[in-house]
């Protein structure tokens, strides 16, 4: 194994617990967790915001435009979307949320 590949492999082994956290989620939800489709879609929307204007006068102006785009996306798309069967796993997800994010 090459030196760089060996370093990468060792990093993976050192962080294997973190990398495999998604296995604690119900099998039904895993594809939704490790898919990057939503992230790619969000980046596409950000590029649209930046392209429609030739330039932004300041960095906060760009941040504001992206913030309002996120609010728009959430209110139009994500608020109304629900995964089929999500209610069945809601209690388990709350437990996992508390385990990882409410420390």
LUMPA-349376 format. One record per residue: residue number from 1; x negated, y negated, z of N, C-alpha, C, O in turn; residue in one letter. Coordinates in Angstrom, 3 decimals. Atoms other than C-alpha are relative to their C-alpha. Layout:
+-----+----------+----------+----------+----------+----------+----------+----------+----------+----------+----------+----------+----------+---+
:   k :       nu :       nv :       nw :      cau :      cav :      caw :       cu :       cv :       cw :       ou :       ov :       ow : r :
+-----+----------+----------+----------+----------+----------+----------+----------+----------+----------+----------+----------+----------+---+
: NUM :        X :        Y :        Z :        X :        Y :        Z :        X :        Y :        Z :        X :        Y :        Z : A :
...
+-----+----------+----------+----------+----------+----------+----------+----------+----------+----------+----------+----------+----------+---+
//
This chain:
+-----+----------+----------+----------+----------+----------+----------+----------+----------+----------+----------+----------+----------+---+
:   k :       nu :       nv :       nw :      cau :      cav :      caw :       cu :       cv :       cw :       ou :       ov :       ow : r :
+-----+----------+----------+----------+----------+----------+----------+----------+----------+----------+----------+----------+----------+---+
:   1 :   -0.845 :    1.168 :    0.000 :    0.000 :    0.000 :    0.000 :   -0.893 :   -1.235 :    0.000 :   -1.901 :   -1.284 :    0.706 : X :
:   2 :    0.787 :    1.223 :    0.043 :   -1.293 :   -3.478 :   -0.859 :    0.074 :   -0.757 :    1.312 :    0.960 :   -0.528 :    2.136 : X :
:   3 :    0.080 :    0.759 :   -1.250 :   -2.252 :   -5.902 :    1.878 :    1.270 :   -0.832 :    0.235 :    1.819 :   -0.845 :    1.336 : X :
:   4 :   -1.199 :    0.833 :   -0.120 :    0.676 :   -8.263 :    1.172 :    1.227 :    0.850 :    0.268 :    2.054 :    0.506 :    1.113 : X :
:   5 :   -1.136 :   -0.892 :   -0.187 :    3.160 :   -5.409 :    0.909 :   -0.008 :    0.580 :    1.409 :    1.046 :    0.723 :    2.030 : X :
:   6 :    0.129 :   -0.531 :   -1.345 :    1.863 :   -3.971 :    4.158 :    0.452 :   -1.022 :    1.044 :    1.143 :   -0.670 :    2.000 : X :
:   7 :   -0.419 :    1.065 :   -0.912 :    2.345 :   -7.326 :    5.930 :    1.517 :   -0.134 :    0.007 :    2.141 :   -0.233 :    1.064 : X :
:   8 :   -1.458 :    0.127 :    0.125 :    5.904 :   -7.587 :    4.615 :    0.687 :    1.163 :    0.689 :    1.645 :    0.967 :    1.438 : X :
:   9 :   -0.586 :   -1.195 :   -0.606 :    6.702 :   -4.034 :    5.665 :   -0.066 :   -0.083 :    1.525 :    0.910 :    0.226 :    2.209 : X :
:  10 :    0.157 :    0.124 :   -1.459 :    5.342 :   -4.651 :    9.174 :    0.947 :   -1.048 :    0.585 :    1.482 :   -0.861 :    1.678 : X :
:  11 :   -0.957 :    1.013 :   -0.469 :    7.452 :   -7.802 :    9.510 :    1.406 :    0.588 :    0.064 :    2.149 :    0.341 :    1.013 : X :
:  12 :   -1.326 :   -0.627 :    0.015 :   10.539 :   -5.809 :    8.544 :    0.144 :    0.931 :    1.197 :    1.171 :    0.928 :    1.876 : X :
:  13 :   -0.052 :   -0.953 :   -1.111 :    9.717 :   -3.142 :   11.103 :    0.118 :   -0.749 :    1.331 :    0.870 :   -0.338 :    2.214 : X :
:  14 :   -0.057 :    0.795 :   -1.232 :    9.141 :   -5.792 :   13.804 :    1.392 :   -0.589 :    0.236 :    1.810 :   -0.757 :    1.382 : X :
:  15 :   -1.308 :    0.668 :   -0.105 :   12.542 :   -7.357 :   13.083 :    1.157 :    0.920 :   -0.388 :    2.241 :    0.435 :   -0.713 : X :
:  16 :   -1.010 :   -0.943 :    0.487 :   14.503 :   -4.197 :   12.236 :    1.324 :   -0.123 :    0.749 :    2.386 :    0.013 :    0.142 : X :
:  17 :   -1.251 :    0.143 :   -0.768 :   17.033 :   -4.716 :   15.054 :    0.820 :   -1.175 :   -0.512 :    2.035 :   -1.067 :   -0.672 : X :
:  18 :   -0.693 :    1.179 :    0.518 :   17.888 :   -8.178 :   13.772 :    0.521 :    0.249 :   -1.408 :    1.649 :   -0.123 :   -1.733 : X :
:  19 :   -0.393 :   -0.261 :    1.380 :   17.983 :   -7.042 :   10.151 :    1.204 :    0.941 :   -0.096 :    1.997 :    0.846 :   -1.033 : X :
:  20 :   -1.076 :   -0.989 :    0.053 :   20.393 :   -4.228 :   10.947 :    1.218 :   -0.371 :    0.858 :    2.094 :    0.461 :    1.089 : X :
:  21 :   -1.113 :    0.444 :   -0.831 :   22.773 :   -6.275 :   13.096 :    1.338 :    0.217 :   -0.695 :    2.332 :    0.543 :   -0.046 : X :
:  22 :   -1.267 :   -0.131 :    0.715 :   25.405 :   -6.110 :   10.362 :    0.609 :    1.392 :    0.129 :    1.804 :    1.560 :   -0.115 : X :
:  23 :   -0.532 :   -1.350 :   -0.162 :   25.753 :   -2.371 :   11.032 :    0.943 :    0.110 :    1.200 :    1.696 :    1.077 :    1.310 : X :
:  24 :   -0.912 :   -0.002 :   -1.137 :   27.569 :   -3.242 :   14.261 :    1.419 :   -0.410 :   -0.411 :    2.380 :   -0.146 :    0.311 : X :
:  25 :   -1.309 :    0.432 :    0.467 :   30.418 :   -4.724 :   12.230 :    0.750 :    1.177 :   -0.614 :    0.133 :    2.131 :   -1.089 : X :
:  26 :   -0.779 :   -1.083 :    0.611 :   33.275 :   -2.528 :   11.016 :   -0.412 :    0.197 :   -1.459 :   -0.691 :   -0.770 :   -2.168 : X :
:  27 :    0.460 :   -0.336 :    1.353 :   32.368 :   -0.765 :    7.774 :    0.775 :   -0.767 :   -1.076 :    0.215 :   -1.153 :   -2.102 : X :
:  28 :   -0.850 :    0.708 :    0.955 :   35.258 :   -2.448 :    5.987 :   -0.494 :   -1.427 :   -0.266 :   -0.363 :   -1.930 :   -1.382 : X :
:  29 :    0.409 :    1.395 :    0.132 :   33.793 :   -5.915 :    6.598 :   -1.439 :   -0.191 :   -0.474 :   -1.813 :   -1.296 :   -0.866 : X :
:  30 :    1.436 :    0.151 :    0.330 :   30.122 :   -5.223 :    5.824 :   -0.266 :   -0.609 :   -1.366 :   -1.121 :   -1.487 :   -1.471 : X :
:  31 :    0.289 :    0.621 :    1.302 :   30.263 :   -6.026 :    2.099 :    0.248 :   -1.513 :   -0.003 :   -0.410 :   -2.245 :   -0.742 : X :
:  32 :   -0.290 :    1.434 :   -0.068 :   31.724 :   -9.431 :    2.966 :   -1.083 :   -0.737 :    0.770 :   -1.275 :   -1.938 :    0.575 : X :
:  33 :    1.044 :    0.623 :   -0.799 :   28.897 :  -10.099 :    5.394 :   -1.295 :   -0.124 :   -0.797 :   -1.923 :   -1.183 :   -0.792 : X :
:  34 :    1.294 :    0.065 :    0.668 :   25.907 :   -9.228 :    3.251 :    0.066 :   -0.401 :   -1.465 :   -0.955 :   -0.403 :   -2.152 : X :
:  35 :   -0.124 :    0.521 :    1.357 :   27.266 :  -10.483 :   -0.050 :   -0.404 :   -1.467 :   -0.016 :   -0.132 :   -2.198 :    0.937 : X :
:  36 :    0.386 :    1.409 :    0.111 :   25.832 :  -13.790 :   -1.247 :    0.924 :   -0.758 :   -0.945 :    0.642 :   -1.909 :   -1.281 : X :
:  37 :   -0.896 :    0.661 :    0.943 :   28.740 :  -14.598 :   -3.567 :    0.500 :   -1.342 :    0.525 :    0.517 :   -2.330 :   -0.210 : X :
:  38 :   -0.537 :    1.250 :   -0.555 :   30.181 :  -17.231 :   -1.229 :   -1.069 :   -1.075 :    0.047 :   -0.780 :   -2.252 :   -0.169 : X :
:  39 :    1.095 :    0.969 :   -0.072 :   26.775 :  -18.874 :   -0.826 :   -0.329 :   -0.547 :   -1.392 :   -0.575 :   -1.742 :   -1.556 : X :
:  40 :    0.258 :    0.438 :    1.371 :   26.186 :  -18.976 :   -4.579 :    1.087 :   -0.960 :   -0.468 :    0.798 :   -1.950 :   -1.141 : X :
:  41 :   -1.116 :    0.876 :    0.369 :   29.628 :  -20.523 :   -5.064 :   -0.149 :   -1.369 :    0.669 :    0.083 :   -2.399 :    0.035 : X :
:  42 :    0.183 :    1.262 :   -0.721 :   28.919 :  -23.166 :   -2.422 :   -1.125 :   -0.833 :   -0.619 :   -0.992 :   -2.047 :   -0.773 : X :
:  43 :    1.106 :    0.716 :    0.639 :   25.588 :  -24.060 :   -4.031 :    0.422 :   -0.591 :   -1.340 :    0.001 :   -1.691 :   -1.699 : X :
:  44 :   -0.509 :    0.505 :    1.283 :   27.349 :  -24.426 :   -7.390 :    0.817 :   -1.273 :    0.223 :    0.702 :   -2.229 :   -0.544 : X :
:  45 :   -0.798 :    1.184 :   -0.313 :   29.776 :  -26.893 :   -5.819 :   -0.900 :   -1.173 :    0.405 :   -0.619 :   -2.316 :    0.045 : X :
:  46 :    0.936 :    1.067 :   -0.387 :   26.880 :  -28.866 :   -4.293 :   -0.680 :   -0.598 :   -1.239 :   -0.846 :   -1.814 :   -1.341 : X :
:  47 :    0.626 :    0.502 :    1.227 :   25.187 :  -29.100 :   -7.689 :    0.967 :   -0.883 :   -0.783 :    0.561 :   -1.893 :   -1.357 : X :
:  48 :   -1.000 :    0.818 :    0.688 :   28.429 :  -30.425 :   -9.185 :    0.073 :   -1.390 :    0.611 :    0.147 :   -2.386 :   -0.109 : X :
:  49 :   -0.060 :    1.296 :   -0.694 :   28.542 :  -33.179 :   -6.560 :   -1.206 :   -0.844 :   -0.391 :   -1.068 :   -2.025 :   -0.709 : X :
:  50 :    1.231 :    0.748 :    0.280 :   24.934 :  -34.165 :   -7.207 :   -0.100 :   -0.407 :   -1.477 :   -0.655 :   -1.462 :   -1.786 : X :
:  51 :    0.103 :    0.308 :    1.425 :   25.262 :  -34.054 :  -11.025 :    0.973 :   -1.098 :   -0.442 :    0.662 :   -1.871 :   -1.348 : X :
:  52 :   -0.983 :    0.988 :    0.443 :   28.379 :  -36.211 :  -11.283 :   -0.476 :   -1.426 :    0.265 :   -0.056 :   -2.364 :   -0.414 : X :
:  53 :    0.615 :    1.307 :   -0.275 :   26.444 :  -39.097 :   -9.790 :   -1.446 :    0.084 :   -0.484 :   -2.136 :    1.074 :   -0.239 : X :
:  54 :    1.374 :   -0.019 :    0.492 :   23.176 :  -40.036 :  -11.450 :   -1.004 :   -0.116 :    1.135 :   -2.085 :    0.469 :    1.081 : X :
:  55 :    0.892 :    0.119 :   -1.147 :   21.641 :  -41.027 :   -8.141 :    0.814 :   -0.447 :    1.213 :    1.913 :   -0.987 :    1.087 : X :
:  56 :   -0.602 :    0.452 :   -1.245 :   22.494 :  -41.689 :   -4.534 :   -0.923 :   -1.053 :    0.592 :   -2.142 :   -0.884 :    0.572 : X :
:  57 :    0.861 :    1.077 :   -0.501 :   21.273 :  -44.904 :   -2.912 :   -0.873 :    0.415 :    1.187 :   -1.996 :   -0.064 :    1.345 : X :
:  58 :    0.764 :   -0.438 :   -1.168 :   20.173 :  -43.150 :    0.276 :    0.276 :    1.479 :    0.253 :    1.222 :    2.048 :   -0.292 : X :
:  59 :   -0.216 :   -1.396 :   -0.367 :   19.838 :  -39.670 :    1.718 :    1.314 :    0.190 :    0.772 :    2.029 :    1.161 :    0.526 : X :
:  60 :   -1.299 :   -0.140 :   -0.683 :   22.781 :  -40.251 :    4.104 :    1.195 :   -0.055 :   -0.957 :    2.227 :    0.561 :   -0.693 : X :
:  61 :   -1.089 :    0.053 :    0.981 :   24.931 :  -41.091 :    1.063 :    0.209 :    1.371 :   -0.634 :    1.347 :    1.799 :   -0.828 : X :
:  62 :   -0.099 :   -1.352 :    0.555 :   24.155 :  -37.683 :   -0.446 :    0.579 :    0.957 :    1.043 :    1.443 :    1.775 :    0.728 : X :
:  63 :   -0.519 :   -0.860 :   -1.072 :   24.777 :  -35.971 :    2.903 :    1.498 :   -0.203 :    0.188 :    2.237 :    0.760 :    0.399 : X :
:  64 :   -1.429 :    0.281 :   -0.141 :   28.150 :  -37.694 :    3.158 :    0.794 :    0.614 :   -1.139 :    1.859 :    1.190 :   -0.914 : X :
:  65 :   -0.695 :   -0.573 :    1.157 :   29.131 :  -36.624 :   -0.357 :    0.119 :    1.517 :    0.142 :    1.168 :    2.090 :   -0.152 : X :
:  66 :   -0.030 :   -1.465 :   -0.184 :   28.215 :  -32.999 :    0.416 :    0.926 :    0.370 :    1.154 :    1.652 :    1.361 :    1.070 : X :
:  67 :   -0.899 :   -0.249 :   -1.135 :   30.021 :  -33.155 :    3.767 :    1.461 :   -0.034 :   -0.449 :    2.242 :    0.851 :   -0.100 : X :
:  68 :   -1.389 :    0.106 :    0.449 :   33.234 :  -34.315 :    2.098 :    0.354 :    1.107 :   -0.991 :    1.506 :    1.537 :   -1.057 : X :
:  69 :   -0.252 :   -1.129 :    0.903 :   32.863 :  -31.623 :   -0.560 :    0.267 :    1.265 :    0.814 :    1.159 :    2.042 :    0.472 : X :
:  70 :   -0.219 :   -1.166 :   -0.864 :   32.594 :  -28.981 :    2.175 :    1.404 :   -0.059 :    0.611 :    2.122 :    0.941 :    0.623 : X :
:  71 :   -1.345 :    0.139 :   -0.570 :   35.729 :  -30.348 :    3.860 :    1.070 :    0.319 :   -1.044 :    2.067 :    0.975 :   -0.742 : X :
:  72 :   -0.950 :   -0.242 :    1.082 :   37.535 :  -30.252 :    0.514 :    0.094 :    1.493 :   -0.320 :    1.190 :    2.031 :   -0.478 : X :
:  73 :    0.023 :   -1.435 :    0.297 :   36.464 :  -26.665 :   -0.197 :    0.709 :    0.783 :    1.097 :    1.510 :    1.675 :    0.814 : X :
:  74 :   -0.613 :   -0.726 :   -1.120 :   37.493 :  -25.487 :    3.257 :    1.514 :   -0.175 :   -0.025 :    2.256 :    0.794 :    0.134 : X :
:  75 :   -1.445 :    0.230 :   -0.046 :   40.906 :  -27.115 :    3.082 :    0.716 :    0.621 :   -1.199 :    1.858 :    1.062 :   -1.070 : X :
:  76 :   -0.665 :   -0.537 :    1.196 :   41.639 :  -25.916 :   -0.468 :   -0.094 :    1.514 :   -0.111 :    0.879 :    2.166 :   -0.488 : X :
:  77 :    0.227 :   -1.415 :    0.284 :   40.164 :  -22.420 :   -0.542 :   -0.072 :    0.870 :    1.241 :    0.710 :    1.809 :    1.389 : X :
:  78 :    0.323 :   -0.934 :   -1.083 :   38.846 :  -20.918 :    2.664 :    1.045 :    0.031 :    1.105 :    1.196 :    1.054 :    1.774 : X :
:  79 :   -1.038 :   -0.004 :   -1.021 :   41.651 :  -21.975 :    4.997 :    1.118 :    0.976 :   -0.330 :    1.714 :    1.583 :    0.560 : X :
:  80 :   -1.131 :   -0.839 :    0.403 :   44.176 :  -20.018 :    2.981 :   -0.398 :    1.440 :   -0.307 :    0.473 :    2.293 :   -0.481 : X :
:  81 :    0.441 :   -1.359 :    0.330 :   42.058 :  -16.937 :    2.275 :   -0.161 :    0.843 :    1.257 :   -0.735 :    0.403 :    2.253 : X :
:  82 :    0.152 :   -0.961 :   -1.094 :   42.252 :  -13.938 :    4.557 :   -0.349 :    1.351 :   -0.593 :    0.154 :    1.719 :   -1.655 : X :
:  83 :    0.327 :   -1.349 :    0.423 :   40.736 :  -10.516 :    4.208 :    1.127 :    0.936 :    0.407 :    1.639 :    0.856 :    1.524 : X :
:  84 :   -1.014 :   -0.989 :   -0.358 :   43.257 :   -7.711 :    4.070 :   -0.525 :    0.860 :    1.142 :   -1.664 :    1.326 :    1.107 : X :
:  85 :    0.391 :   -0.838 :   -1.127 :   43.164 :   -5.810 :    7.332 :   -0.857 :   -0.700 :    1.029 :   -1.300 :   -0.070 :    1.989 : X :
:  86 :    0.865 :    0.731 :   -0.927 :   41.196 :   -8.526 :    9.115 :    0.542 :    0.040 :    1.424 :   -0.226 :    0.151 :    2.380 : X :
:  87 :   -0.624 :    0.030 :   -1.329 :   43.662 :   -8.606 :   12.010 :   -0.375 :    1.243 :    0.806 :   -0.510 :    1.176 :    2.027 : X :
:  88 :    0.367 :   -1.243 :   -0.684 :   42.753 :   -4.991 :   12.816 :   -1.355 :   -0.102 :    0.695 :   -1.587 :    0.550 :    1.712 : X :
:  89 :    1.367 :    0.090 :   -0.513 :   39.147 :   -5.998 :   13.476 :   -0.256 :   -1.270 :    0.803 :   -1.364 :   -1.478 :    1.298 : X :
:  90 :    0.193 :    1.296 :   -0.648 :   39.703 :   -9.407 :   15.059 :   -0.546 :    0.128 :    1.427 :   -1.449 :   -0.618 :    1.803 : X :
:  91 :    0.465 :   -0.165 :   -1.387 :   39.218 :   -8.195 :   18.662 :   -1.470 :    0.414 :    0.044 :   -2.242 :   -0.116 :    0.843 : X :
:  92 :    1.389 :   -0.452 :    0.025 :   35.973 :   -6.383 :   17.823 :   -0.929 :   -1.138 :   -0.439 :   -2.031 :   -1.286 :    0.089 : X :
:  93 :    0.814 :    1.121 :    0.469 :   34.679 :   -9.434 :   15.955 :   -0.173 :   -1.059 :    1.087 :   -1.238 :   -1.668 :    1.195 : X :
:  94 :    0.132 :    0.960 :   -1.107 :   35.392 :  -11.671 :   18.939 :   -1.060 :    0.469 :    0.996 :   -1.835 :   -0.338 :    1.509 : X :
:  95 :    1.011 :   -0.556 :   -0.906 :   33.289 :   -9.347 :   21.111 :   -1.398 :   -0.200 :   -0.582 :   -2.314 :   -0.613 :    0.129 : X :
:  96 :    1.299 :    0.185 :    0.646 :   30.426 :   -9.439 :   18.582 :   -0.399 :   -1.478 :   -0.013 :   -1.567 :   -1.809 :    0.193 : X :
:  97 :    0.284 :    1.437 :    0.008 :   30.702 :  -13.231 :   18.323 :   -0.544 :   -0.435 :    1.358 :   -1.549 :   -1.141 :    1.437 : X :
:  98 :    0.446 :    0.358 :   -1.342 :   30.377 :  -13.601 :   22.077 :   -1.388 :    0.566 :    0.293 :   -2.207 :   -0.078 :    0.948 : X :
:  99 :    1.292 :   -0.659 :   -0.234 :   27.449 :  -11.176 :   22.116 :   -1.145 :   -0.805 :   -0.616 :   -2.201 :   -0.955 :   -0.001 : X :
: 100 :    1.098 :    0.651 :    0.721 :   25.413 :  -13.147 :   19.568 :    0.004 :   -1.522 :    0.059 :   -1.056 :   -2.137 :   -0.057 : X :
: 101 :   -0.041 :    1.456 :    0.163 :   26.611 :  -16.742 :   19.641 :    0.436 :   -0.774 :    1.231 :    0.289 :   -1.996 :    1.247 : X :
: 102 :   -0.425 :    0.752 :   -1.174 :   27.985 :  -17.640 :   23.050 :   -0.905 :    0.290 :    1.185 :   -0.470 :    0.795 :    2.220 : X :
: 103 :    0.990 :   -0.239 :   -1.071 :   24.833 :  -17.441 :   25.124 :   -0.333 :   -1.308 :    0.677 :   -1.142 :   -1.336 :    1.604 : X :
+-----+----------+----------+----------+----------+----------+----------+----------+----------+----------+----------+----------+----------+---+
//
